[in-house]
Amino acid sequence: MQINSATSAMLTQEMKTQAEDAKLRKACGDFESLFIYNLLKNGRQSLPQGGLLGNSNESKLMTSMLDQTLAEKCSEGNGLGMGEMLYRQLNAPQAAKGGNLEAVL
């Protein structure tokens, strides 16, 4: 089986498109994680301070790390769905260029 230069160029372009798509999906997921982290952090500030561990720098660091881990876990998979919606919105111009209007909707 021989691969001519046109086929090779198409495969290369497809690989670039898939890599860009993966980067966009990761960025959207990371944004959702950051959003959830900020929700947790700001929500925690509304609670009374102190508690079991007090209000030390160590407890603040531990709480921040906990919020970050919870945000990452919450955004995995489908998460809240915000990352997927953002991905669809950012990917819509590319889909419209290709004529695939169902992907936009």
Disulfide bonds with the S-S distance in Angstrom:
none
